[in-house]
């Protein structure tokens, strides 16, 4: 069982505190690490709930978890796959359910720089959506998409249905990995197949069985009192509470079911949660689909192995040589997502990054992870039986203080762990792609 000593816990706290206390440091952070037996290995809250707030950050603070939502949406979709209600590779079925995809077009840039819409060459499958190869993007990632919607633009808060589901493709389906609104489409598929809203489905089939009480799309009054402030760091490194308020103002300001009805429940970035609740999902992943405490079989082991399997072996450098950011207030430019010495091939599973080789902090090969726009990161290392989440609420994504802190803390954690072996192994590559 992965565990740490009190001395190691104090070292981790000291590292986190150093990033909180520095000038223009991280305003507040919560970390929660868990092992495959469902036992909390380390949990710590540091700093304030927000700049200007007298209230300390606590372990029951509510965070907007942004793209950490994607994992939960993927779990929901794969439950439906297990039940034979949907198929990963049946494009006709996917487009019958998501009928809007039948007529969707692809933005093509011509030699003179002008843009036009062309027909897509093939149908979009659920596997493409889960692996971000369907052709969608985000307007803050894609200059082509940003230009297409000028001068009106797109709302970036994932709460306007037209701006999520009205986007054309930027690539032909299956021809490139590009991060985008794919998981919002998967969330819509879950709703249409199940006959439930995404919130209803999540609570009935994921949250309640795993004893997760806090995750929601529309925080109630008592949860809003515990909400972490969303901050903005400017180009000079100065950090402050975001001037325009929270990015997800619409769901946060809705107080009745009627007000919430017109706001999409974003399967890509819409959830709010206490950090420790998210660890219940991670513990279930570490235990091959069965929650170690409740015994609930969230997913079959074979299903989870398929999710871990690299879906994009044809794109071993998909996360490298990235283009400069289109919107610096949202995302800092970076040349690659996850630097590794000697640039080994990297993989993407069904909704998350999967390591094909060990990581620099101590992660084993087959570790899966992903992030959230407001500078959050979760990971699950099955081989070492450890995972967790570190959460802040800062824009733009790629905050150097947050990710440096995360790297230091994770390296300290792995250095202190006893080396354990998990008998079951996880396949790393789909050979039939």
N, C-alpha and C positions, 0 to 999 in steps of 0.2 A: 504494500500500500504506500503510495506517495505521501510523504509528510515532511515537515520541517521542524527544526528546533526553535525554542524561544529566541535564541541568539540570532538565528537567521531572520525571524520575523522582525526583530528590532532593526536589523540591517536594511531590510526592505522598507520599513517605515522611515528610516533615516534618509534613504535615497529619495523617496517620494517627497518627504518634507523639504528636502533641499531644492526641489523644483517648484514647490509651492511658495517658499519664503524668498526666493530671489526676486529682484526688481522686475516687474512685468512678467512674473512667473505664472504658472497655471493657477487660476483662482481657486479651483477645488477639484477633487478627484476622488473616485471610489474604485477600489480594486477588490475583486473576489476570485479566489482560485479554489478549485475543487478537484477531488480525485475520483477514480472510477468507482469507488465504493459510495460516492455521494457525500463524503465528508469534506467539510470546508477546511482547506489547507491554510488559507490566509485570507483575511478580510480586513480592510482598512479604509477609513474615510479621512480625508485631510483637506484643510482649507475651509473656505466659506461656500455657502450655497450660491453665492454670486458676489461680484464686486459691488460694494455699497451695501451689502447685506450684513447684518450683525449675526445672522444665524449660521452656525457651523454646518459644514457638509456632514451628512450622516449616512449610515449604511441603508437607511430607508428613504433616502432622497430619490425622487422620480426623475429619470433621465429620458430625453428623447433619444432613442437608440438608433434612429436613422436606418442605414442600410444593414444593420444587424437584424432588422426585420426580415431580410431576404431568406435567412436560414429557416425561419419558422414557416414562411410561405412555401419553401421547397419541401419541408417535412409534410405539410398538408397535401401538396400535390402528389408526393410519393406514396402517401397513404391511399390516395385514389388510384394510383397505378397498381398498388398491391391488391386492391379490391377489383381490379380489371374494369374499372369505370372509365379510365383513360389509358392511352398507350403513349409511350415516349416517342415513338417513331412513325406514328400514323398522321401525316400532315393533313390528309383529308378530314380526319376526325377533329384534329385541333382547330382547323379553320371552319368546320361546321359549328363547333362550340363557340369559337371566337370569330363569328362570321365577318366582323369588320376587317379581319386579316385577308380575306379573299380579294378585296379590291385595293389593298394598300400598295402604294408605289414606292419607288426607290429614287432618292435624289442622286442625280448624276451631274458631275462637273464637266463641262465641255472645254475644248482647247482654249477658248477665249475667256475662261473663268466664269462664264455664266452657268447658271444651274437650270436643270430641267428635271421633270419626273418621267421615269420609265417603268415599264412593267417588271415585276419580279420574275425571276427565271424558274423558281421552284416554290413548293409549298413550305410553310413554316411548321416545324414540329415542336412538340413540348420539350424535347431534348434540346433543340436549338435555343428555346427561351431560357431554359434552366442553365445552359452553358454560355449564354451571352454571345451566341453566334447567329442569332436570327436576323441581325442587320440593324437593330435599334441602337440609339446612343442617348446621351444626355446633352442638352444644349450648352451646358457649361463644360462639356468635354469636346464637342464637335463644332468646329468653325463652320462646316458646311450646313449643319442644322441651324446654327445661330443665324447665319446669313439668310437662310430660307425664310425665316420668320420675321426678318426685319421689314419695316420698322416697328411692328407691333410687339414682337418678342414673345417669350414664353414665361409663365409664372414658374418659379423654381421650387415652390414649396410642396409639391406633390399632392395638393388638395384641390386642384381644378381639373376635372375629368377631361375636358377638351384639350388641355395642354399635355396631359399624359397620353391619352389614347388617340389624339388627333395628329400625332407625329408620323411623318413618313419614315421609311428606312433610310439609312445612310450607306448601307452595304447590301449586296445581294445575299439572301439567306444562305448560310453555311459557308461563306467564303472568307470570313474574317471574325476574330474575336474582338468585340467592342462592348465596353460596359455601357449599359443603358437601361431603359424602362422595361426591360423584359419581364422582371418579376412582378411588375404591376399587372401585366397581361396574365401571368400565371395566377395571381390573386383573383383576377376576374374569372378565369377558368374554374378555379376552386368554387367560387360563388355559384356559377351557372350549373356546374355538375352536381353540387351538393344541395342546391336550393336554399342555402344559408348565406347570410352576410359573412364576410371574412372574420369579423369580430365574433360572431356566433360560432362559426366553425372552429376557430382557434380555441375558444373557451371550452367547447364541448369535447373536442378530440385531442387537445394538446394541453392547455393550461390547467384545467380541473384535474385530469388524471395525474399530472406531475406536481400538483399542489403549488401552482404558480398563481398567486392572488393579485399581483399588481399589473401585469401587462394589459394594455388597452389602447384603443385608438382615440378615445375621447375621455381624458382624465376628468374625474368628478371633483367637486369642490374641495374635499379633504385631500385629494392627491395634488391638486394645483397648489395648495399651501406648502407642499413639499417639493415642488418643481425646481430643478436646478436652473439658474439663469443661463441664457445663451449669450456668449460673448463674441466679440469681434476683435481680432488683432490687426492693426493697420500695417502698412508697409514699413513703418519706422519701428515696429516691434511693440508699440504701445497697445495695451489691451484694455477693453472697457466693455460694459454691458452693451449689447447690440442696440443701436439707436432706434431702429424701427421695431423693436420688440422681438418676440419669438418668430422664427421662420414659419412655424406651424400655428400661426395665429388663429386660423379658422377653426380647426378642431378644438383648440384650447379655449376659444371664446364661445363655443356652442354649449348650451346648458340644458337643452331639451332634445328628445329624440327627433322632433320635427326639424330643429336647426341642424342636427347632425345628418339628416337624411340626404341632403344634397351634396355632402362632402364625401368623396371617394375614400374608402378604407384602403390605403396604399399598401399593397403587398411588397413594395420595394423599399419603403422608408417611413411608414406611418406610425409605428408603435412607440409607446412610452412604457417604461418599466423600471422597477428596482433592479439594481445590478445582480443581486444574489439570486433573484428569480430566474434570470437568464442562465445562470449556472446549472439549473436543473436540466435544461436542454443539453448543455455540454456534458454533464455527468451521464446522461442517457446515451449520448454519442460514444463516450469513452467505454460504456458498458455494452456496446454493440446493439443499441436499439432498445434495451430494456432498462427502465429506471431502477437504479440499484436499491432504492428505499421502498418504493411503492410496488415494484414488480410489474408495473405497467409496460407492456410491449408497444412502444411507440411506433417502431418500424422493425421489420424483420432484419436479421443480420445481413442477409444477401442483398436487401435493398440498400442498406447503409454502405455496404462495400461498393455497390454500383455508384452511389453518390460520391464516394471517395475516389473512384477511378478517374484517371485523367481523360477528359472528353476531347481534348484538343492536342493530341500528339503531333499533328501536322503543323502546329504553331508553337514550337518549343520556346520561342522568345516573345510570346504575346505580350508579356508584361515589361518589355524593355524597349528602349528607343522611343519613348513616349513623346508626343507633341506637346509644345508649351500650352499651358492652361488657357482656356478661352475666357474664363471669368476669375481673375485673381482674388476677388473677395470671397469666392467659394472654395477654391482649391489652389494650393501652391503648386507651381510647376515642379516636376520631378522627372528624371530620365528613366526611372524604373520603379516598379511597385515594391519589390522585395529583393534588395541587393544580396547576391551570394557570390563568394569568391569563385573565380574561374568561370562564371556564367554558365552553370549547368542547365540542362533543360528544366523548365518549370511547367506545372500543370494546373488545369482548372477542372474541378469536379462539377457536380450538379448543384451549383449556386455558390461555390466557394473556391478559393485558392487552395491548391494541394501541392505540398512539397514532394518532389521526386528524389531529393537529396537532403541530408541534414542541414538545418539552418545555423546561422552564426551564434545564436544565443544558447543553443543546446537542443532545439527541437529535432525530433527524429524525422527521417523520411516518412512520408504518409501523413504528417501533421497537416491538418486543415485549419484555415483561418479566414477571417475577413474583418472589415472595418466599417465604421460609420462616419458620415460626413462631419459630424461635430467633434471629431477626434476621439473615437472609441475603437477598440480592437478586441476581438475574441479569438481564442484558439483552442483546439482539441488535439492532444498528442496521445493517440491510443497506445503506442508502444511503451511510453513512460507513464501512462495512466494519469495524466495531469492535463488540466486545461483551465480556462478562466476568461475573465473580461476585465479590462481597464477602461474607465470611462471618464471623459471630461466633456465640457460643452463649449467648444471654441471653434470659430470659423476664422480663416479658411482651413480646410482639411490639409493635413500634412504639417501640422504645427511642430516645429523642430523640438521645442521643449517637451511636448507630450511624447513624441516618438523616441527621443533620446532617453527620457525617463523610462518608457516602456521597455526599451532594449536593455537598459541597465538592470532593471528589476527582474526581467525575465532571465537574464544571464545569471544573476545572483541566485534566483530560485533554482535553476537547473544545476548550478554548481553544488547546491546543498542537497539535492535529491539523491536518495539511494537508487542505484541503477537496477531497475526491475525489468522483467521480461514478460510480455504478454504472448501466450502461445499462438493465438489466431493472428494471421497476417492479412494485409489488405492489398488487393491487386492495385497496380499503379497506372496501367495504361490500357486503353481500349484498342485492341489490334484491328478491329473491323471498321475503324473510322476512315 
